[in-house]
Amino acid sequence: MVSDIGNLAAVDLIQLTRSVERKLMMPHYRPEFIDCCLTGTGLVLDA
């Protein structure tokens, strides 16, 4: 990821908050991300 939280040099708290919120919304915009996490644990999501 281009804007990884670990590599972020935030200027202020607002910038840090926005970055964290954006990262927390990633599963909302990319449902395949959740499937990959479940596959790694061996859990299955019944549809």
PyMOL commands that place a pseudoatom at each C-alpha (Angstrom):
pseudoatom trace, name=CA, resn=MET, resi=1, chain=A, elem=C, hetatm=0, pos=[0.000, 0.000, 0.000]
pseudoatom trace, name=CA, resn=VAL, resi=2, chain=A, elem=C, hetatm=0, pos=[1.208, 3.450, -0.853]
pseudoatom trace, name=CA, resn=SER, resi=3, chain=A, elem=C, hetatm=0, pos=[0.000, 5.165, 2.308]
pseudoatom trace, name=CA, resn=ASP, resi=4, chain=A, elem=C, hetatm=0, pos=[0.776, 2.549, 4.927]
pseudoatom trace, name=CA, resn=ILE, resi=5, chain=A, elem=C, hetatm=0, pos=[0.069, 3.689, 8.508]
pseudoatom trace, name=CA, resn=GLY, resi=6, chain=A, elem=C, hetatm=0, pos=[3.458, 2.403, 9.688]
pseudoatom trace, name=CA, resn=ASN, resi=7, chain=A, elem=C, hetatm=0, pos=[5.247, 4.686, 7.218]
pseudoatom trace, name=CA, resn=LEU, resi=8, chain=A, elem=C, hetatm=0, pos=[3.070, 7.720, 7.834]
pseudoatom trace, name=CA, resn=ALA, resi=9, chain=A, elem=C, hetatm=0, pos=[4.721, 10.857, 9.177]
pseudoatom trace, name=CA, resn=ALA, resi=10, chain=A, elem=C, hetatm=0, pos=[1.555, 12.665, 10.202]
pseudoatom trace, name=CA, resn=VAL, resi=11, chain=A, elem=C, hetatm=0, pos=[1.687, 16.431, 10.406]
pseudoatom trace, name=CA, resn=ASP, resi=12, chain=A, elem=C, hetatm=0, pos=[-1.119, 16.640, 12.935]
pseudoatom trace, name=CA, resn=LEU, resi=13, chain=A, elem=C, hetatm=0, pos=[-3.722, 14.561, 14.726]
pseudoatom trace, name=CA, resn=ILE, resi=14, chain=A, elem=C, hetatm=0, pos=[-6.339, 15.229, 12.047]
pseudoatom trace, name=CA, resn=GLN, resi=15, chain=A, elem=C, hetatm=0, pos=[-4.143, 13.700, 9.336]
pseudoatom trace, name=CA, resn=LEU, resi=16, chain=A, elem=C, hetatm=0, pos=[-3.415, 10.676, 11.521]
pseudoatom trace, name=CA, resn=THR, resi=17, chain=A, elem=C, hetatm=0, pos=[-7.114, 10.224, 12.320]
pseudoatom trace, name=CA, resn=ARG, resi=18, chain=A, elem=C, hetatm=0, pos=[-8.090, 10.370, 8.641]
pseudoatom trace, name=CA, resn=SER, resi=19, chain=A, elem=C, hetatm=0, pos=[-5.441, 7.827, 7.704]
pseudoatom trace, name=CA, resn=VAL, resi=20, chain=A, elem=C, hetatm=0, pos=[-6.541, 5.396, 10.397]
pseudoatom trace, name=CA, resn=GLU, resi=21, chain=A, elem=C, hetatm=0, pos=[-10.210, 5.790, 9.462]
pseudoatom trace, name=CA, resn=ARG, resi=22, chain=A, elem=C, hetatm=0, pos=[-9.382, 5.163, 5.804]
pseudoatom trace, name=CA, resn=LYS, resi=23, chain=A, elem=C, hetatm=0, pos=[-7.504, 1.967, 6.678]
pseudoatom trace, name=CA, resn=LEU, resi=24, chain=A, elem=C, hetatm=0, pos=[-10.329, 0.762, 8.912]
pseudoatom trace, name=CA, resn=MET, resi=25, chain=A, elem=C, hetatm=0, pos=[-12.767, 1.171, 6.016]
pseudoatom trace, name=CA, resn=MET, resi=26, chain=A, elem=C, hetatm=0, pos=[-10.685, -1.061, 3.710]
pseudoatom trace, name=CA, resn=PRO, resi=27, chain=A, elem=C, hetatm=0, pos=[-12.744, -4.228, 4.367]
pseudoatom trace, name=CA, resn=HIS, resi=28, chain=A, elem=C, hetatm=0, pos=[-15.900, -2.242, 3.623]
pseudoatom trace, name=CA, resn=TYR, resi=29, chain=A, elem=C, hetatm=0, pos=[-14.652, -1.328, 0.139]
pseudoatom trace, name=CA, resn=ARG, resi=30, chain=A, elem=C, hetatm=0, pos=[-12.854, -4.627, -0.525]
pseudoatom trace, name=CA, resn=PRO, resi=31, chain=A, elem=C, hetatm=0, pos=[-14.920, -7.625, 0.595]
pseudoatom trace, name=CA, resn=GLU, resi=32, chain=A, elem=C, hetatm=0, pos=[-12.309, -10.015, -0.848]
pseudoatom trace, name=CA, resn=PHE, resi=33, chain=A, elem=C, hetatm=0, pos=[-10.006, -8.800, 1.919]
pseudoatom trace, name=CA, resn=ILE, resi=34, chain=A, elem=C, hetatm=0, pos=[-12.270, -10.456, 4.510]
pseudoatom trace, name=CA, resn=ASP, resi=35, chain=A, elem=C, hetatm=0, pos=[-12.339, -13.693, 2.486]
pseudoatom trace, name=CA, resn=CYS, resi=36, chain=A, elem=C, hetatm=0, pos=[-8.528, -13.752, 2.403]
pseudoatom trace, name=CA, resn=CYS, resi=37, chain=A, elem=C, hetatm=0, pos=[-8.352, -13.271, 6.174]
pseudoatom trace, name=CA, resn=LEU, resi=38, chain=A, elem=C, hetatm=0, pos=[-10.841, -16.094, 6.776]
pseudoatom trace, name=CA, resn=THR, resi=39, chain=A, elem=C, hetatm=0, pos=[-8.997, -18.418, 4.387]
pseudoatom trace, name=CA, resn=GLY, resi=40, chain=A, elem=C, hetatm=0, pos=[-5.773, -17.859, 6.307]
pseudoatom trace, name=CA, resn=THR, resi=41, chain=A, elem=C, hetatm=0, pos=[-7.436, -18.975, 9.533]
pseudoatom trace, name=CA, resn=GLY, resi=42, chain=A, elem=C, hetatm=0, pos=[-9.207, -21.964, 8.018]
pseudoatom trace, name=CA, resn=LEU, resi=43, chain=A, elem=C, hetatm=0, pos=[-12.653, -20.517, 8.759]
pseudoatom trace, name=CA, resn=VAL, resi=44, chain=A, elem=C, hetatm=0, pos=[-15.398, -20.648, 6.140]
pseudoatom trace, name=CA, resn=LEU, resi=45, chain=A, elem=C, hetatm=0, pos=[-18.095, -18.008, 5.651]
pseudoatom trace, name=CA, resn=ASP, resi=46, chain=A, elem=C, hetatm=0, pos=[-21.374, -19.697, 4.712]
pseudoatom trace, name=CA, resn=ALA, resi=47, chain=A, elem=C, hetatm=0, pos=[-23.302, -17.717, 2.158]
for i in range(1, 47): cmd.bond("trace and resi %d" % i, "trace and resi %d" % (i + 1))
show_as sticks, trace
zoom trace
